């Protein structure tokens, strides 16, 4: 119970640190007068909405009469159950609807997504520790893979975005593609002897998110005919 809260708080602190490192000298944010304080305020709002969506999606995917009790629904540390992909989608929807004049929504989405990518390895590792490290693939391999994916984003893809060779929003869509595929792969490996996992609602949701993000990425980048490396 307490460990779950510690994991969530630690991941959020890592998210905020990553967001600060990525955004503190970004020229687009400077021109648009988007301050670190504004980004942090937005991060807290987004985290709150994302946490609510994570709980709602989990309840929808795992229906139980117990969740009709408001205390059971709200006190998730005592009655665990959160959907990571549900929380991410909820946060994205909030960012899309939270608009101000000349607000660089696409770029904020990119930076929030990369900061989340930095926090995910600790989330995977911590969540697996909470389960007793029964799945080495999810607890060890996936955090390492996500860490090196973050390095690739920061060292290769972000400079391309800064030069205008990748549109704002594309990095966030790539993170969403990687995340949904990672969660899908983790479920397949964890349920290696049960292919019925492909028919589970949460698995289908991951496939839908993956396909939607990939489609949006292709549509957004369709006009980019050449990327200089």
C-alpha positions in Angstrom: 0.0 0.0 0.0 2.6 2.6 1.2 5.0 1.2 -1.4 2.6 2.0 -4.3 2.3 5.6 -3.2 6.1 5.8 -2.9 6.5 4.5 -6.4 4.0 7.0 -7.8 5.5 9.9 -6.0 9.1 8.9 -7.1 8.0 8.5 -10.7 6.3 11.9 -10.7 9.4 13.6 -9.2 11.5 12.0 -11.9 9.0 13.2 -14.5 9.2 16.7 -13.2 13.0 16.6 -13.1 13.1 15.3 -16.7 10.6 18.0 -17.8 12.8 20.7 -16.2 16.0 19.4 -17.9 14.4 19.2 -21.3 12.4 22.5 -21.2 14.5 24.9 -19.2 16.3 26.4 -22.3 14.0 25.5 -25.1 13.7 28.4 -27.5 10.2 27.7 -28.6 9.0 27.9 -25.0 11.0 31.1 -24.5 9.4 32.7 -27.6 5.9 31.6 -26.5 6.5 32.8 -22.9 5.9 29.3 -21.6 7.7 29.2 -18.2 8.9 26.2 -16.1 6.3 27.3 -13.5 3.5 27.1 -16.1 4.8 23.6 -17.2 4.9 22.3 -13.7 1.4 23.6 -12.9 0.2 21.9 -16.1 2.0 18.7 -15.0 0.2 18.6 -11.7 -3.2 19.1 -13.5 -2.3 16.5 -16.1 -1.2 14.0 -13.4 -4.4 14.5 -11.5 -6.6 13.9 -14.6 -4.4 11.0 -15.7 -4.7 9.3 -12.3 -8.5 9.7 -12.4 -8.6 8.2 -15.9 -6.2 5.4 -14.9 -8.7 4.4 -12.1 -11.8 4.8 -14.3 -10.3 2.6 -17.1 -9.2 0.0 -14.6 -12.7 -0.2 -13.1 -14.2 -0.4 -16.6 -11.8 -3.2 -17.5 -12.2 -5.0 -14.2 -15.8 -4.4 -13.2 -16.8 -5.2 -9.6 -19.7 -4.2 -7.4 -17.2 -3.1 -4.8 -16.2 -0.1 -6.9 -19.7 1.3 -6.5 -18.6 2.3 -3.1 -16.9 5.8 -3.5 -14.3 5.0 -0.9 -13.3 1.8 -2.6 -13.1 3.7 -5.9 -11.1 6.6 -4.6 -8.7 4.9 -2.1 -6.7 3.1 -4.8 -3.7 2.5 -2.4 -6.0 0.3 -0.2 -7.9 -1.2 -3.1 -5.2 -1.3 -5.9 -5.9 -1.0 -9.6 -4.7 1.5 -12.1 -4.5 1.4 -15.9 -1.2 2.9 -17.2 -2.4 3.3 -20.7 -5.7 4.7 -19.4 -3.9 7.3 -17.4 -1.7 8.3 -20.4 -4.6 8.7 -22.7 -6.5 10.7 -20.1 -3.5 13.0 -19.7 -3.1 13.4 -23.4 -6.8 14.3 -23.8 -6.4 16.9 -21.0 -3.4 18.5 -22.8 -5.4 18.7 -26.1 -8.3 20.5 -24.4 -6.1 22.7 -22.2 -5.5 25.5 -24.7 -4.4 29.0 -24.4 -3.6 31.6 -27.0 -0.6 30.6 -29.0 -0.1 27.6 -26.7 2.4 25.2 -28.2 0.4 22.1 -27.4 2.3 19.8 -29.7 5.7 20.7 -28.2 4.4 20.4 -24.7 3.0 17.0 -25.6 6.5 16.0 -26.9 8.3 17.1 -23.7 5.7 15.6 -21.4 6.0 12.3 -23.3 9.8 12.2 -23.1 9.7 13.1 -19.4 7.2 10.2 -18.9 9.6 8.0 -20.9 12.3 8.8 -18.3 10.0 7.9 -15.4 8.6 4.6 -16.9 11.7 2.5 -16.2 11.4 3.3 -12.4 7.7 2.6 -12.6 8.1 -0.8 -14.3 10.9 -1.8 -11.8 9.0 -0.6 -8.8 5.7 -2.2 -9.8 7.5 -5.5 -10.4 9.1 -5.2 -7.0 5.7 -4.8 -5.5 4.7 -8.1 -7.1 7.7 -9.8 -5.8 9.8 -9.6 -9.0 8.0 -12.6 -10.5 8.5 -11.3 -14.1 12.1 -10.5 -14.9 11.2 -9.4 -18.4 8.9 -6.6 -17.1 11.1 -5.7 -14.0 14.5 -5.7 -15.6 14.6 -6.0 -19.3 11.8 -3.4 -20.1 13.3 -0.7 -17.8 16.7 -1.1 -19.5 15.1 -1.0 -23.0 13.0 2.1 -22.1 16.1 3.9 -20.7 18.1 3.5 -23.9 15.0 4.5 -25.9 15.0 7.7 -23.9 18.7 8.3 -24.7 17.9 7.8 -28.4 15.0 10.3 -28.3 17.1 12.9 -26.6 20.3 12.5 -28.6 18.8 11.8 -32.1 15.1 12.6 -32.4 14.9 15.7 -30.3 17.7 17.5 -32.4 15.7 16.5 -35.6 12.6 18.1 -34.0 14.6 21.2 -33.1 15.7 21.6 -36.7 12.1 21.3 -38.0 12.7 17.9 -39.6 10.1 16.3 -37.3 6.9 18.1 -36.5 5.8 19.0 -33.0 3.7 16.2 -31.6 5.5 13.5 -33.5 7.8 12.6 -30.6 4.9 12.3 -28.3 3.1 10.0 -30.8 6.3 7.9 -31.0 6.4 7.6 -27.2 2.8 6.5 -27.2 3.5 3.9 -29.9 6.5 2.6 -28.0 4.6 2.5 -24.7 1.5 0.7 -26.0 3.8 -1.8 -27.8 5.9 -2.3 -24.7 2.8 -3.0 -22.5 1.4 -5.3 -25.2 4.7 -7.2 -25.4 4.9 -7.4 -21.6 1.4 -9.0 -21.5 2.3 -11.5 -24.2 5.5 -12.6 -22.4 3.8 -12.7 -19.0 1.0 -14.9 -20.3 3.2 -16.9 -22.6 1.1 -20.0 -22.3 -2.3 -18.4 -22.8 -2.9 -16.8 -26.2 -6.4 -15.8 -25.0 -4.7 -12.7 -23.7 -5.1 -11.3 -27.2 -8.8 -11.3 -26.7 -8.7 -9.4 -23.4 -10.2 -5.9 -23.4 -7.1 -4.2 -22.1 -5.0 -5.9 -24.7 -7.4 -4.8 -27.5 -7.2 -1.3 -26.0 -3.4 -1.3 -26.3 -3.7 -2.4 -30.0 -6.2 0.4 -30.6 -4.0 3.0 -29.0 -1.0 1.7 -31.0 -2.9 1.8 -34.3 -4.3 5.3 -33.6 -1.0 6.8 -32.7 0.8 5.2 -35.7 -1.9 6.5 -38.0 -1.7 10.0 -36.6 2.1 10.0 -36.9 1.9 8.9 -40.5 -0.7 11.5 -41.3 1.3 14.2 -39.5 4.6 13.4 -41.1 3.3 12.6 -44.6 4.6 15.9 -46.0 8.2 15.2 -44.7 10.0 13.6 -47.6 13.6 13.8 -46.4 15.2 13.8 -43.0 18.8 14.9 -42.7 20.8 12.8 -40.3 
